[in-house]
């Protein structure tokens, strides 16, 4: 069928399958975004090559180093019967150092090395043999698209030798980081992203539990071929469609309309929904966006323009003048935009800019389209931007981009 040709990642409810049984101040606080991208290096089993200089030039400007030297699986771990899991850390609140044990909001994100964090987890020897890689130690919004390119390729490289990967991240832009990985990682092995709403060092922190359960989930193999999933607050969500709904609560991540796919209750992992790619068989649900086929410099500029009462068209005009190849509109209701924005959009379309329409409401589907315009279905504006960026980085043909949105971007079952 056409949907399989483009690898549509539809959702299958458990009723159609045999039941598959088996986060205090957010990184949006000033302390989180002020977290230094300090290039902290993992203290264990990390090759000497990982001890790189503090900064490196990547795109013509000085940027924090990103460590992508995958530690080898040790001989001891190879001989073990436990799954081998690599935790790749990017920082965020989960690695936060609070001023004291009750400073839920007064903390510095991206402070504690992942090797230390993993060493403090109790009973991890019961679930997996765990190694670590300190990719970076920053708030999530500090990472560029070029960084995410490197992160995705590091995940794929790690999965050549490890049974699963856990990525730790700040929660502010976790849904974008997760969706980028979901659309680009080529391996079928489990990829689990986690973080926390409370820093590692406060009373009642969700950080340790989230990290432990993410490792448990990755090691279990239960989400093989699911793409990237989020595991926070004992809840498993697919990367596609998940969003942060509250800036403080530990149950912040939800998937509007579609819901979570499963839960972890101590030793029990229950999965109630699965993406279609999980049913196609190993190697058959790989995303088309293979980063090995493009360079970081190929990632095109895409932006989001927000509509509101009597919104002007200057944002669209400015993005177009700045070289944006694609723009997502976060529209009112079912994707509507102001007349000024509409006029600016029409002019931009004539200049070759591709638009995707989404809603600012937080849930609901957007349909239709037109010349140079694609509907974003129920993708959030921020996730639609990730998909649009990848589509335009791999093809300049409008019909091809549109076809990818109607397959990768839609979760319909036909």
Order of alpha helices (4+ residues) and beta strands (2+ residues): alpha-beta-alpha-beta-beta-alpha-beta-beta-beta-alpha-beta-alpha-beta-alpha-beta-alpha-beta-beta-beta-beta-beta-beta-beta-beta-alpha-beta-alpha-beta-beta-beta-alpha-alpha
